[in-house]
């Protein structure tokens, strides 16, 4: 399936596309034949990323800065991308902000910072581009990056959990409403994937990383290529009948957390032998 022309003739807009997972996914799209526009608040970062990604893949990359929390900036950014690349076929809402903290220590500004990027930014980009697609009869595709705890909730990342839950609701709601226009919307819910930026805020020590790895049945973190390939499939024509779905890619973490007795992973062989003897008795 992952042939070099899988995404040929598609123009993909990626928010937060200059670093981390956004850059990895953007690079994979380029390898598979897409033209890619990347945006984030830091102009120098995305300009450098665009040059490096183009040199690496030979693909066409266009970088333009935008603060997705500002709806007027979003409108201007999409105008700029369409003016340069002619159109946008796919929107990948990847821009995000997150950090770990006891919730009672947060200020309203900390809450607003996360909700502004994750929920409002996703909504603004989707709404602006969706209106244009509907007006022009374009059967566009939206892929949102959610998280595994968007549906379960999670302490210590409460603003992110609330914002990502909103993104999941947006994905499913608009998939139902906009399906009649041929517009597809899906989301990916990643588990732990190491990135330089997020890792420094979410898993700042080796001890915390080890704690997370023990909760993953596959006993490792995700690889960027695995997420990038999943994203490539979901925005491709091969996934043309998939919409309104949230696809988890987490090494079994969600399944482990959902099972009441999965904590018995910690029981040793000797303890199991003793428990079996007690049961037989």
Residue pairs with C-beta under 8 A, 6 or more apart in sequence:
1 233
1 236
1 238
2 32
2 229
2 232
3 32
4 31
4 32
4 33
5 32
5 33
6 32
6 33
6 232
6 236
6 238
7 29
7 32
7 33
7 34
7 232
7 235
7 236
8 32
8 33
8 34
9 33
10 29
10 33
10 34
10 35
10 89
10 90
10 235
11 34
11 35
11 36
11 37
11 81
11 85
11 86
11 87
11 88
11 89
11 90
12 26
12 29
12 34
12 35
12 36
12 37
12 88
12 89
12 90
12 91
12 92
12 235
13 36
13 37
13 39
13 78
13 81
13 88
13 90
13 91
13 92
13 125
13 129
14 22
14 25
14 26
14 29
14 36
14 37
14 38
14 39
14 92
14 94
15 22
15 39
15 40
15 66
15 68
15 91
15 92
15 93
15 94
15 95
15 121
15 125
16 22
16 39
16 40
16 94
16 95
16 96
17 23
17 25
17 26
17 36
17 37
17 38
17 39
17 40
17 46
17 49
17 92
17 94
18 38
18 40
18 42
18 45
18 46
18 48
18 49
18 50
18 63
19 40
19 45
19 49
19 195
19 196
19 197
20 195
20 196
20 197
20 198
21 94
21 145
21 190
21 193
21 195
21 224
21 227
21 228
22 38
22 40
22 92
22 94
22 95
23 38
23 49
23 53
24 224
24 225
24 227
24 228
25 92
25 94
25 227
25 228
25 231
25 232
26 36
26 38
26 53
26 61
27 53
27 56
27 57
27 228
28 225
28 228
28 229
28 231
28 232
29 36
29 231
29 232
29 235
30 36
30 53
30 54
30 56
30 57
30 58
30 59
30 60
30 61
31 57
31 59
32 232
32 236
33 59
34 59
34 90
35 59
35 60
35 61
35 62
35 85
36 53
36 59
36 60
36 61
36 62
37 61
37 62
37 63
37 64
37 81
37 84
37 85
37 88
38 46
38 49
38 50
38 53
38 61
38 62
38 63
39 46
39 63
39 64
39 65
39 66
39 68
39 77
39 81
39 95
40 46
40 65
40 66
40 95
41 65
41 66
41 67
42 65
43 63
43 65
46 63
46 64
46 65
47 63
49 61
49 63
50 61
50 62
50 63
51 61
53 59
53 61
54 60
54 61
60 85
62 81
62 84
62 85
64 77
64 80
64 81
64 84
65 77
66 73
66 74
66 76
66 77
67 73
68 74
68 95
68 117
68 120
68 121
68 122
68 124
68 125
69 116
69 117
69 120
69 121
69 124
70 124
71 124
71 128
74 121
74 124
74 125
74 128
75 128
78 88
78 125
78 128
78 129
78 132
81 88
82 88
82 132
87 138
88 129
88 140
89 138
89 140
89 141
90 140
90 141
90 142
90 143
90 235
91 125
91 126
91 129
91 140
91 141
91 142
91 143
92 142
92 143
92 144
92 145
92 231
92 235
93 121
93 122
93 125
93 126
93 142
93 143
93 144
93 145
93 167
94 145
95 117
95 118
95 121
95 122
96 117
96 118
96 145
96 160
97 113
97 114
97 117
97 118
97 160
98 114
98 118
98 157
98 159
98 160
98 198
98 201
98 202
99 110
99 157
99 201
99 202
100 156
100 157
100 201
100 202
101 110
101 156
102 156
103 155
103 156
103 158
106 158
106 159
110 159
111 159
113 159
114 159
114 160
114 163
115 159
115 162
115 163
118 160
118 163
118 164
118 166
118 167
119 162
119 163
119 164
119 166
119 167
119 170
122 144
122 167
122 170
123 166
123 170
126 142
126 144
126 170
126 174
126 185
129 140
129 142
130 140
130 142
130 174
130 178
130 183
132 138
133 139
133 140
133 181
133 183
134 178
134 181
134 183
137 181
139 181
139 182
139 183
139 184
140 183
140 184
141 183
141 184
141 185
141 235
142 171
142 174
142 183
142 184
142 185
142 186
143 185
143 186
143 187
143 188
143 231
143 234
143 235
144 167
144 168
144 170
144 171
144 185
144 186
144 187
144 188
145 167
145 187
145 188
145 190
146 164
146 167
146 168
146 171
146 187
146 188
146 189
146 246
147 160
147 161
147 164
147 189
147 190
148 189
148 190
148 191
148 248
148 250
148 253
148 254
149 157
149 160
149 161
149 164
150 161
150 164
150 165
150 167
150 168
150 189
150 246
151 165
151 168
151 189
151 246
152 254
152 257
152 258
153 161
153 165
154 161
157 202
167 187
168 187
168 189
168 246
170 185
171 185
171 186
171 187
171 244
171 246
172 185
172 244
172 246
174 183
174 185
175 184
175 185
175 186
175 243
175 244
175 245
176 244
178 185
179 243
179 244
184 239
184 240
184 242
184 243
185 243
185 244
186 234
186 239
186 242
186 243
186 244
186 245
186 246
186 247
187 245
187 246
187 247
188 227
188 230
188 231
188 234
188 246
188 247
188 248
188 249
189 246
189 247
189 248
189 249
189 250
189 254
190 222
190 227
190 248
190 249
190 250
191 216
191 221
191 222
191 248
191 249
191 250
191 251
191 253
191 254
192 203
192 212
192 213
192 216
192 221
192 222
192 250
192 253
193 221
193 222
193 223
193 224
193 227
194 221
194 222
203 209
203 212
209 221
212 221
213 219
213 220
213 221
214 265
215 253
215 256
215 257
216 250
216 251
216 252
216 253
216 256
217 251
217 252
217 253
217 255
217 256
218 251
218 252
219 251
220 251
221 251
222 249
222 250
222 251
226 249
227 249
230 247
230 249
233 239
234 242
234 247
248 254
256 262
267 275
